[in-house]
Amino acid sequence: MELSILLGMVGPWQIAVVAILVLLLFGGKKIPEMMRGLGSGIKEFKDASKGEEEKETPRSNKE
């Protein structure tokens, strides 16, 4: 099955069911902690990728 077919079948009811299941599995207190961790991980990834770009920029200017 193609990925575009699977993504086309996701509707508001499916998203609501998944959200309710996540809430039931993890509880209301655990979800904010998970989101905080996800946000800090994304921020660290962006900072690391910016650091790599800054390191590569001087080399490309010398060439």
PDB file of N, H, CA, C and O in Angstrom:
ATOM      1  N   MET A   1       0.826  -1.175   0.000  1.00  0.00           N
ATOM      2  CA  MET A   1       0.000   0.000   0.000  1.00  0.00           C
ATOM      3  C   MET A   1       0.881   1.253   0.000  1.00  0.00           C
ATOM      4  O   MET A   1       1.916   1.296   0.665  1.00  0.00           O
ATOM      5  N   GLU A   2       0.471   2.229  -0.726  1.00  0.00           N
ATOM      6  H   GLU A   2      -0.370   2.193  -1.266  1.00  0.00           H
ATOM      7  CA  GLU A   2       1.239   3.464  -0.804  1.00  0.00           C
ATOM      8  C   GLU A   2       0.984   4.332   0.417  1.00  0.00           C
ATOM      9  O   GLU A   2      -0.081   4.280   1.032  1.00  0.00           O
ATOM     10  N   LEU A   3       1.992   5.134   0.752  1.00  0.00           N
ATOM     11  H   LEU A   3       2.857   5.176   0.252  1.00  0.00           H
ATOM     12  CA  LEU A   3       1.888   6.019   1.908  1.00  0.00           C
ATOM     13  C   LEU A   3       0.817   7.086   1.700  1.00  0.00           C
ATOM     14  O   LEU A   3       0.113   7.448   2.642  1.00  0.00           O
ATOM     15  N   SER A   4       0.692   7.587   0.482  1.00  0.00           N
ATOM     16  H   SER A   4       1.265   7.292  -0.283  1.00  0.00           H
ATOM     17  CA  SER A   4      -0.307   8.638   0.225  1.00  0.00           C
ATOM     18  C   SER A   4      -1.726   8.119   0.444  1.00  0.00           C
ATOM     19  O   SER A   4      -2.605   8.881   0.848  1.00  0.00           O
ATOM     20  N   ILE A   5      -1.955   6.858   0.189  1.00  0.00           N
ATOM     21  H   ILE A   5      -1.242   6.239  -0.139  1.00  0.00           H
ATOM     22  CA  ILE A   5      -3.283   6.293   0.422  1.00  0.00           C
ATOM     23  C   ILE A   5      -3.564   6.241   1.921  1.00  0.00           C
ATOM     24  O   ILE A   5      -4.668   6.561   2.362  1.00  0.00           O
ATOM     25  N   LEU A   6      -2.572   5.842   2.696  1.00  0.00           N
ATOM     26  H   LEU A   6      -1.675   5.582   2.338  1.00  0.00           H
ATOM     27  CA  LEU A   6      -2.761   5.760   4.141  1.00  0.00           C
ATOM     28  C   LEU A   6      -2.980   7.134   4.753  1.00  0.00           C
ATOM     29  O   LEU A   6      -3.815   7.285   5.644  1.00  0.00           O
ATOM     30  N   LEU A   7      -2.247   8.132   4.291  1.00  0.00           N
ATOM     31  H   LEU A   7      -1.568   8.008   3.567  1.00  0.00           H
ATOM     32  CA  LEU A   7      -2.402   9.476   4.844  1.00  0.00           C
ATOM     33  C   LEU A   7      -3.735  10.090   4.434  1.00  0.00           C
ATOM     34  O   LEU A   7      -4.276  10.917   5.169  1.00  0.00           O
ATOM     35  N   GLY A   8      -4.265   9.718   3.308  1.00  0.00           N
ATOM     36  H   GLY A   8      -3.826   9.046   2.712  1.00  0.00           H
ATOM     37  CA  GLY A   8      -5.526  10.261   2.846  1.00  0.00           C
ATOM     38  C   GLY A   8      -6.708   9.763   3.656  1.00  0.00           C
ATOM     39  O   GLY A   8      -7.769  10.389   3.644  1.00  0.00           O
ATOM     40  N   MET A   9      -6.550   8.654   4.358  1.00  0.00           N
ATOM     41  H   MET A   9      -5.689   8.146   4.369  1.00  0.00           H
ATOM     42  CA  MET A   9      -7.657   8.063   5.102  1.00  0.00           C
ATOM     43  C   MET A   9      -7.756   8.599   6.531  1.00  0.00           C
ATOM     44  O   MET A   9      -8.686   8.235   7.250  1.00  0.00           O
ATOM     45  N   VAL A  10      -6.834   9.442   6.957  1.00  0.00           N
ATOM     46  H   VAL A  10      -6.079   9.738   6.372  1.00  0.00           H
ATOM     47  CA  VAL A  10      -6.866   9.970   8.319  1.00  0.00           C
ATOM     48  C   VAL A  10      -7.812  11.160   8.366  1.00  0.00           C
ATOM     49  O   VAL A  10      -7.639  12.139   7.641  1.00  0.00           O
ATOM     50  N   GLY A  11      -8.816  11.060   9.232  1.00  0.00           N
ATOM     51  H   GLY A  11      -8.958  10.265   9.821  1.00  0.00           H
ATOM     52  CA  GLY A  11      -9.804  12.125   9.359  1.00  0.00           C
ATOM     53  C   GLY A  11      -9.880  12.608  10.791  1.00  0.00           C
ATOM     54  O   GLY A  11      -9.131  12.139  11.649  1.00  0.00           O
ATOM     55  N   PRO A  12     -10.772  13.535  11.054  1.00  0.00           N
ATOM     56  CA  PRO A  12     -10.887  14.097  12.406  1.00  0.00           C
ATOM     57  C   PRO A  12     -11.296  13.060  13.456  1.00  0.00           C
ATOM     58  O   PRO A  12     -10.871  13.145  14.608  1.00  0.00           O
ATOM     59  N   TRP A  13     -12.110  12.093  13.067  1.00  0.00           N
ATOM     60  H   TRP A  13     -12.456  12.024  12.131  1.00  0.00           H
ATOM     61  CA  TRP A  13     -12.535  11.074  14.040  1.00  0.00           C
ATOM     62  C   TRP A  13     -11.371  10.178  14.432  1.00  0.00           C
ATOM     63  O   TRP A  13     -11.244   9.798  15.596  1.00  0.00           O
ATOM     64  N   GLN A  14     -10.519   9.837  13.467  1.00  0.00           N
ATOM     65  H   GLN A  14     -10.622  10.146  12.522  1.00  0.00           H
ATOM     66  CA  GLN A  14      -9.366   8.994  13.775  1.00  0.00           C
ATOM     67  C   GLN A  14      -8.393   9.733  14.689  1.00  0.00           C
ATOM     68  O   GLN A  14      -7.828   9.140  15.608  1.00  0.00           O
ATOM     69  N   ILE A  15      -8.200  11.014  14.442  1.00  0.00           N
ATOM     70  H   ILE A  15      -8.658  11.496  13.696  1.00  0.00           H
ATOM     71  CA  ILE A  15      -7.306  11.812  15.286  1.00  0.00           C
ATOM     72  C   ILE A  15      -7.873  11.907  16.700  1.00  0.00           C
ATOM     73  O   ILE A  15      -7.124  11.822  17.672  1.00  0.00           O
ATOM     74  N   ALA A  16      -9.178  12.082  16.821  1.00  0.00           N
ATOM     75  H   ALA A  16      -9.786  12.151  16.031  1.00  0.00           H
ATOM     76  CA  ALA A  16      -9.815  12.162  18.144  1.00  0.00           C
ATOM     77  C   ALA A  16      -9.657  10.850  18.902  1.00  0.00           C
ATOM     78  O   ALA A  16      -9.380  10.855  20.101  1.00  0.00           O
ATOM     79  N   VAL A  17      -9.831   9.732  18.215  1.00  0.00           N
ATOM     80  H   VAL A  17     -10.056   9.728  17.241  1.00  0.00           H
ATOM     81  CA  VAL A  17      -9.687   8.427  18.869  1.00  0.00           C
ATOM     82  C   VAL A  17      -8.262   8.229  19.357  1.00  0.00           C
ATOM     83  O   VAL A  17      -8.052   7.754  20.473  1.00  0.00           O
ATOM     84  N   VAL A  18      -7.282   8.585  18.538  1.00  0.00           N
ATOM     85  H   VAL A  18      -7.453   8.971  17.631  1.00  0.00           H
ATOM     86  CA  VAL A  18      -5.881   8.454  18.941  1.00  0.00           C
ATOM     87  C   VAL A  18      -5.588   9.351  20.134  1.00  0.00           C
ATOM     88  O   VAL A  18      -4.897   8.929  21.062  1.00  0.00           O
ATOM     89  N   ALA A  19      -6.098  10.582  20.132  1.00  0.00           N
ATOM     90  H   ALA A  19      -6.660  10.925  19.379  1.00  0.00           H
ATOM     91  CA  ALA A  19      -5.869  11.502  21.240  1.00  0.00           C
ATOM     92  C   ALA A  19      -6.471  10.967  22.539  1.00  0.00           C
ATOM     93  O   ALA A  19      -5.856  11.076  23.600  1.00  0.00           O
ATOM     94  N   ILE A  20      -7.658  10.396  22.459  1.00  0.00           N
ATOM     95  H   ILE A  20      -8.157  10.308  21.597  1.00  0.00           H
ATOM     96  CA  ILE A  20      -8.296   9.826  23.651  1.00  0.00           C
ATOM     97  C   ILE A  20      -7.502   8.630  24.168  1.00  0.00           C
ATOM     98  O   ILE A  20      -7.322   8.478  25.376  1.00  0.00           O
ATOM     99  N   LEU A  21      -7.028   7.783  23.259  1.00  0.00           N
ATOM    100  H   LEU A  21      -7.175   7.906  22.277  1.00  0.00           H
ATOM    101  CA  LEU A  21      -6.223   6.629  23.672  1.00  0.00           C
ATOM    102  C   LEU A  21      -4.925   7.061  24.350  1.00  0.00           C
ATOM    103  O   LEU A  21      -4.521   6.478  25.357  1.00  0.00           O
ATOM    104  N   VAL A  22      -4.278   8.077  23.799  1.00  0.00           N
ATOM    105  H   VAL A  22      -4.606   8.550  22.981  1.00  0.00           H
ATOM    106  CA  VAL A  22      -3.042   8.577  24.410  1.00  0.00           C
ATOM    107  C   VAL A  22      -3.334   9.134  25.794  1.00  0.00           C
ATOM    108  O   VAL A  22      -2.572   8.892  26.730  1.00  0.00           O
ATOM    109  N   LEU A  23      -4.407   9.862  25.935  1.00  0.00           N
ATOM    110  H   LEU A  23      -5.026  10.058  25.174  1.00  0.00           H
ATOM    111  CA  LEU A  23      -4.789  10.422  27.228  1.00  0.00           C
ATOM    112  C   LEU A  23      -5.067   9.321  28.241  1.00  0.00           C
ATOM    113  O   LEU A  23      -4.666   9.425  29.400  1.00  0.00           O
ATOM    114  N   LEU A  24      -5.749   8.272  27.811  1.00  0.00           N
ATOM    115  H   LEU A  24      -6.075   8.187  26.870  1.00  0.00           H
ATOM    116  CA  LEU A  24      -6.046   7.164  28.716  1.00  0.00           C
ATOM    117  C   LEU A  24      -4.785   6.378  29.098  1.00  0.00           C
ATOM    118  O   LEU A  24      -4.638   5.947  30.241  1.00  0.00           O
ATOM    119  N   LEU A  25      -3.888   6.198  28.140  1.00  0.00           N
ATOM    120  H   LEU A  25      -4.007   6.548  27.210  1.00  0.00           H
ATOM    121  CA  LEU A  25      -2.681   5.416  28.406  1.00  0.00           C
ATOM    122  C   LEU A  25      -1.692   6.151  29.312  1.00  0.00           C
ATOM    123  O   LEU A  25      -1.136   5.559  30.237  1.00  0.00           O
ATOM    124  N   PHE A  26      -1.475   7.436  29.045  1.00  0.00           N
ATOM    125  H   PHE A  26      -1.926   7.917  28.294  1.00  0.00           H
ATOM    126  CA  PHE A  26      -0.433   8.166  29.759  1.00  0.00           C
ATOM    127  C   PHE A  26      -0.962   9.045  30.884  1.00  0.00           C
ATOM    128  O   PHE A  26      -0.202   9.384  31.791  1.00  0.00           O
ATOM    129  N   GLY A  27      -2.204   9.417  30.858  1.00  0.00           N
ATOM    130  H   GLY A  27      -2.821   9.142  30.121  1.00  0.00           H
ATOM    131  CA  GLY A  27      -2.760  10.273  31.892  1.00  0.00           C
ATOM    132  C   GLY A  27      -2.471  11.737  31.629  1.00  0.00           C
ATOM    133  O   GLY A  27      -1.597  12.081  30.833  1.00  0.00           O
ATOM    134  N   GLY A  28      -3.209  12.587  32.303  1.00  0.00           N
ATOM    135  H   GLY A  28      -3.919  12.308  32.950  1.00  0.00           H
ATOM    136  CA  GLY A  28      -3.091  14.026  32.095  1.00  0.00           C
ATOM    137  C   GLY A  28      -1.803  14.625  32.614  1.00  0.00           C
ATOM    138  O   GLY A  28      -1.359  15.657  32.110  1.00  0.00           O
ATOM    139  N   LYS A  29      -1.189  14.001  33.615  1.00  0.00           N
ATOM    140  H   LYS A  29      -1.549  13.163  34.024  1.00  0.00           H
ATOM    141  CA  LYS A  29       0.024  14.568  34.200  1.00  0.00           C
ATOM    142  C   LYS A  29       1.279  14.215  33.403  1.00  0.00           C
ATOM    143  O   LYS A  29       2.240  14.983  33.387  1.00  0.00           O
ATOM    144  N   LYS A  30       1.272  13.081  32.758  1.00  0.00           N
ATOM    145  H   LYS A  30       0.490  12.457  32.772  1.00  0.00           H
ATOM    146  CA  LYS A  30       2.465  12.622  32.046  1.00  0.00           C
ATOM    147  C   LYS A  30       2.633  13.294  30.682  1.00  0.00           C
ATOM    148  O   LYS A  30       3.760  13.477  30.221  1.00  0.00           O
ATOM    149  N   ILE A  31       1.537  13.657  30.040  1.00  0.00           N
ATOM    150  H   ILE A  31       0.622  13.508  30.415  1.00  0.00           H
ATOM    151  CA  ILE A  31       1.594  14.221  28.691  1.00  0.00           C
ATOM    152  C   ILE A  31       2.374  15.537  28.645  1.00  0.00           C
ATOM    153  O   ILE A  31       3.211  15.690  27.756  1.00  0.00           O
ATOM    154  N   PRO A  32       2.149  16.510  29.561  1.00  0.00           N
ATOM    155  CA  PRO A  32       2.965  17.732  29.506  1.00  0.00           C
ATOM    156  C   PRO A  32       4.454  17.470  29.685  1.00  0.00           C
ATOM    157  O   PRO A  32       5.279  18.146  29.070  1.00  0.00           O
ATOM    158  N   GLU A  33       4.805  16.498  30.519  1.00  0.00           N
ATOM    159  H   GLU A  33       4.135  15.949  31.019  1.00  0.00           H
ATOM    160  CA  GLU A  33       6.217  16.153  30.689  1.00  0.00           C
ATOM    161  C   GLU A  33       6.802  15.604  29.393  1.00  0.00           C
ATOM    162  O   GLU A  33       7.929  15.931  29.022  1.00  0.00           O
ATOM    163  N   MET A  34       6.029  14.772  28.713  1.00  0.00           N
ATOM    164  H   MET A  34       5.114  14.506  29.015  1.00  0.00           H
ATOM    165  CA  MET A  34       6.494  14.214  27.443  1.00  0.00           C
ATOM    166  C   MET A  34       6.657  15.314  26.394  1.00  0.00           C
ATOM    167  O   MET A  34       7.632  15.309  25.642  1.00  0.00           O
ATOM    168  N   MET A  35       5.728  16.244  26.336  1.00  0.00           N
ATOM    169  H   MET A  35       4.936  16.248  26.947  1.00  0.00           H
ATOM    170  CA  MET A  35       5.810  17.334  25.360  1.00  0.00           C
ATOM    171  C   MET A  35       6.991  18.257  25.658  1.00  0.00           C
ATOM    172  O   MET A  35       7.660  18.737  24.743  1.00  0.00           O
ATOM    173  N   ARG A  36       7.242  18.502  26.952  1.00  0.00           N
ATOM    174  H   ARG A  36       6.699  18.112  27.696  1.00  0.00           H
ATOM    175  CA  ARG A  36       8.393  19.311  27.342  1.00  0.00           C
ATOM    176  C   ARG A  36       9.692  18.648  26.880  1.00  0.00           C
ATOM    177  O   ARG A  36      10.582  19.311  26.348  1.00  0.00           O
ATOM    178  N   GLY A  37       9.788  17.343  27.087  1.00  0.00           N
ATOM    179  H   GLY A  37       9.065  16.805  27.520  1.00  0.00           H
ATOM    180  CA  GLY A  37      10.965  16.602  26.657  1.00  0.00           C
ATOM    181  C   GLY A  37      11.123  16.616  25.145  1.00  0.00           C
ATOM    182  O   GLY A  37      12.234  16.746  24.632  1.00  0.00           O
ATOM    183  N   LEU A  38      10.009  16.481  24.434  1.00  0.00           N
ATOM    184  H   LEU A  38       9.107  16.375  24.851  1.00  0.00           H
ATOM    185  CA  LEU A  38      10.050  16.522  22.976  1.00  0.00           C
ATOM    186  C   LEU A  38      10.500  17.891  22.485  1.00  0.00           C
ATOM    187  O   LEU A  38      11.306  17.992  21.559  1.00  0.00           O
ATOM    188  N   GLY A  39       9.976  18.947  23.109  1.00  0.00           N
ATOM    189  H   GLY A  39       9.322  18.865  23.860  1.00  0.00           H
ATOM    190  CA  GLY A  39      10.366  20.307  22.720  1.00  0.00           C
ATOM    191  C   GLY A  39      11.834  20.583  22.964  1.00  0.00           C
ATOM    192  O   GLY A  39      12.497  21.197  22.128  1.00  0.00           O
ATOM    193  N   SER A  40      12.350  20.139  24.100  1.00  0.00           N
ATOM    194  H   SER A  40      11.811  19.641  24.779  1.00  0.00           H
ATOM    195  CA  SER A  40      13.775  20.367  24.381  1.00  0.00           C
ATOM    196  C   SER A  40      14.644  19.543  23.441  1.00  0.00           C
ATOM    197  O   SER A  40      15.726  19.986  23.058  1.00  0.00           O
ATOM    198  N   GLY A  41      14.194  18.368  23.070  1.00  0.00           N
ATOM    199  H   GLY A  41      13.314  18.008  23.381  1.00  0.00           H
ATOM    200  CA  GLY A  41      14.950  17.557  22.119  1.00  0.00           C
ATOM    201  C   GLY A  41      15.011  18.205  20.751  1.00  0.00           C
ATOM    202  O   GLY A  41      16.060  18.200  20.107  1.00  0.00           O
ATOM    203  N   ILE A  42      13.895  18.763  20.302  1.00  0.00           N
ATOM    204  H   ILE A  42      13.044  18.768  20.826  1.00  0.00           H
ATOM    205  CA  ILE A  42      13.869  19.455  19.009  1.00  0.00           C
ATOM    206  C   ILE A  42      14.764  20.684  19.043  1.00  0.00           C
ATOM    207  O   ILE A  42      15.471  20.970  18.077  1.00  0.00           O
ATOM    208  N   LYS A  43      14.734  21.419  20.171  1.00  0.00           N
ATOM    209  H   LYS A  43      14.159  21.186  20.956  1.00  0.00           H
ATOM    210  CA  LYS A  43      15.568  22.613  20.294  1.00  0.00           C
ATOM    211  C   LYS A  43      17.047  22.245  20.250  1.00  0.00           C
ATOM    212  O   LYS A  43      17.834  22.918  19.585  1.00  0.00           O
ATOM    213  N   GLU A  44      17.427  21.188  20.951  1.00  0.00           N
ATOM    214  H   GLU A  44      16.788  20.641  21.492  1.00  0.00           H
ATOM    215  CA  GLU A  44      18.823  20.743  20.931  1.00  0.00           C
ATOM    216  C   GLU A  44      19.236  20.311  19.533  1.00  0.00           C
ATOM    217  O   GLU A  44      20.357  20.588  19.106  1.00  0.00           O
ATOM    218  N   PHE A  45      18.355  19.643  18.824  1.00  0.00           N
ATOM    219  H   PHE A  45      17.444  19.417  19.171  1.00  0.00           H
ATOM    220  CA  PHE A  45      18.659  19.216  17.457  1.00  0.00           C
ATOM    221  C   PHE A  45      18.891  20.422  16.554  1.00  0.00           C
ATOM    222  O   PHE A  45      19.835  20.436  15.764  1.00  0.00           O
ATOM    223  N   LYS A  46      18.023  21.448  16.670  1.00  0.00           N
ATOM    224  H   LYS A  46      17.256  21.437  17.312  1.00  0.00           H
ATOM    225  CA  LYS A  46      18.179  22.650  15.853  1.00  0.00           C
ATOM    226  C   LYS A  46      19.470  23.371  16.189  1.00  0.00           C
ATOM    227  O   LYS A  46      20.177  23.831  15.292  1.00  0.00           O
ATOM    228  N   ASP A  47      19.789  23.476  17.484  1.00  0.00           N
ATOM    229  H   ASP A  47      19.215  23.103  18.213  1.00  0.00           H
ATOM    230  CA  ASP A  47      21.031  24.134  17.888  1.00  0.00           C
ATOM    231  C   ASP A  47      22.241  23.382  17.357  1.00  0.00           C
ATOM    232  O   ASP A  47      23.208  24.005  16.917  1.00  0.00           O
ATOM    233  N   ALA A  48      22.207  22.066  17.390  1.00  0.00           N
ATOM    234  H   ALA A  48      21.423  21.560  17.747  1.00  0.00           H
ATOM    235  CA  ALA A  48      23.317  21.266  16.892  1.00  0.00           C
ATOM    236  C   ALA A  48      23.466  21.417  15.382  1.00  0.00           C
ATOM    237  O   ALA A  48      24.583  21.488  14.869  1.00  0.00           O
ATOM    238  N   SER A  49      22.342  21.465  14.670  1.00  0.00           N
ATOM    239  H   SER A  49      21.435  21.407  15.087  1.00  0.00           H
ATOM    240  CA  SER A  49      22.433  21.612  13.213  1.00  0.00           C
ATOM    241  C   SER A  49      22.924  23.007  12.843  1.00  0.00           C
ATOM    242  O   SER A  49      23.638  23.158  11.851  1.00  0.00           O
ATOM    243  N   LYS A  50      22.558  24.033  13.619  1.00  0.00           N
ATOM    244  H   LYS A  50      21.979  23.910  14.424  1.00  0.00           H
ATOM    245  CA  LYS A  50      23.082  25.377  13.369  1.00  0.00           C
ATOM    246  C   LYS A  50      24.580  25.418  13.615  1.00  0.00           C
ATOM    247  O   LYS A  50      25.318  26.065  12.872  1.00  0.00           O
ATOM    248  N   GLY A  51      25.030  24.731  14.654  1.00  0.00           N
ATOM    249  H   GLY A  51      24.431  24.206  15.257  1.00  0.00           H
ATOM    250  CA  GLY A  51      26.458  24.683  14.951  1.00  0.00           C
ATOM    251  C   GLY A  51      27.241  24.021  13.835  1.00  0.00           C
ATOM    252  O   GLY A  51      28.345  24.459  13.511  1.00  0.00           O
ATOM    253  N   GLU A  52      26.695  22.985  13.249  1.00  0.00           N
ATOM    254  H   GLU A  52      25.799  22.629  13.513  1.00  0.00           H
ATOM    255  CA  GLU A  52      27.357  22.306  12.136  1.00  0.00           C
ATOM    256  C   GLU A  52      27.409  23.205  10.909  1.00  0.00           C
ATOM    257  O   GLU A  52      28.416  23.217  10.200  1.00  0.00           O
ATOM    258  N   GLU A  53      26.340  23.962  10.642  1.00  0.00           N
ATOM    259  H   GLU A  53      25.523  23.952  11.218  1.00  0.00           H
ATOM    260  CA  GLU A  53      26.329  24.868   9.497  1.00  0.00           C
ATOM    261  C   GLU A  53      27.362  25.970   9.669  1.00  0.00           C
ATOM    262  O   GLU A  53      28.023  26.354   8.704  1.00  0.00           O
ATOM    263  N   GLU A  54      27.510  26.485  10.891  1.00  0.00           N
ATOM    264  H   GLU A  54      26.972  26.174  11.675  1.00  0.00           H
ATOM    265  CA  GLU A  54      28.478  27.545  11.140  1.00  0.00           C
ATOM    266  C   GLU A  54      29.904  27.032  10.969  1.00  0.00           C
ATOM    267  O   GLU A  54      30.778  27.770  10.514  1.00  0.00           O
ATOM    268  N   LYS A  55      30.141  25.777  11.329  1.00  0.00           N
ATOM    269  H   LYS A  55      29.431  25.178  11.699  1.00  0.00           H
ATOM    270  CA  LYS A  55      31.474  25.199  11.161  1.00  0.00           C
ATOM    271  C   LYS A  55      31.797  25.006   9.684  1.00  0.00           C
ATOM    272  O   LYS A  55      32.949  25.174   9.284  1.00  0.00           O
ATOM    273  N   GLU A  56      30.808  24.657   8.869  1.00  0.00           N
ATOM    274  H   GLU A  56      29.873  24.520   9.195  1.00  0.00           H
ATOM    275  CA  GLU A  56      31.035  24.393   7.464  1.00  0.00           C
ATOM    276  C   GLU A  56      31.146  25.675   6.641  1.00  0.00           C
ATOM    277  O   GLU A  56      31.782  25.661   5.587  1.00  0.00           O
ATOM    278  N   THR A  57      30.558  26.768   7.081  1.00  0.00           N
ATOM    279  H   THR A  57      30.041  26.780   7.938  1.00  0.00           H
ATOM    280  CA  THR A  57      30.545  28.009   6.312  1.00  0.00           C
ATOM    281  C   THR A  57      31.943  28.569   6.057  1.00  0.00           C
ATOM    282  O   THR A  57      32.230  28.928   4.915  1.00  0.00           O
ATOM    283  N   PRO A  58      32.837  28.665   7.055  1.00  0.00           N
ATOM    284  CA  PRO A  58      34.164  29.204   6.752  1.00  0.00           C
ATOM    285  C   PRO A  58      34.942  28.367   5.741  1.00  0.00           C
ATOM    286  O   PRO A  58      35.685  28.925   4.934  1.00  0.00           O
ATOM    287  N   ARG A  59      34.793  27.069   5.766  1.00  0.00           N
ATOM    288  H   ARG A  59      34.189  26.616   6.422  1.00  0.00           H
ATOM    289  CA  ARG A  59      35.487  26.213   4.805  1.00  0.00           C
ATOM    290  C   ARG A  59      35.031  26.491   3.394  1.00  0.00           C
ATOM    291  O   ARG A  59      35.856  26.552   2.482  1.00  0.00           O
ATOM    292  N   SER A  60      33.740  26.662   3.190  1.00  0.00           N
ATOM    293  H   SER A  60      33.070  26.613   3.930  1.00  0.00           H
ATOM    294  CA  SER A  60      33.233  26.885   1.822  1.00  0.00           C
ATOM    295  C   SER A  60      33.645  28.277   1.326  1.00  0.00           C
ATOM    296  O   SER A  60      33.792  28.467   0.119  1.00  0.00           O
ATOM    297  N   ASN A  61      33.834  29.247   2.216  1.00  0.00           N
ATOM    298  H   ASN A  61      33.715  29.092   3.196  1.00  0.00           H
ATOM    299  CA  ASN A  61      34.275  30.578   1.791  1.00  0.00           C
ATOM    300  C   ASN A  61      35.734  30.581   1.355  1.00  0.00           C
ATOM    301  O   ASN A  61      36.103  31.356   0.472  1.00  0.00           O
ATOM    302  N   LYS A  62      36.571  29.736   1.947  1.00  0.00           N
ATOM    303  H   LYS A  62      36.271  29.106   2.664  1.00  0.00           H
ATOM    304  CA  LYS A  62      37.992  29.683   1.594  1.00  0.00           C
ATOM    305  C   LYS A  62      38.206  29.034   0.239  1.00  0.00           C
ATOM    306  O   LYS A  62      39.177  29.343  -0.452  1.00  0.00           O
ATOM    307  N   GLU A  63      37.304  28.131  -0.150  1.00  0.00           N
ATOM    308  H   GLU A  63      36.515  27.880   0.411  1.00  0.00           H
ATOM    309  CA  GLU A  63      37.480  27.402  -1.421  1.00  0.00           C
ATOM    310  C   GLU A  63      37.159  28.220  -2.581  1.00  0.00           C
ATOM    311  O   GLU A  63      37.257  27.750  -3.714  1.00  0.00           O
TER     312      GLU A  63
END
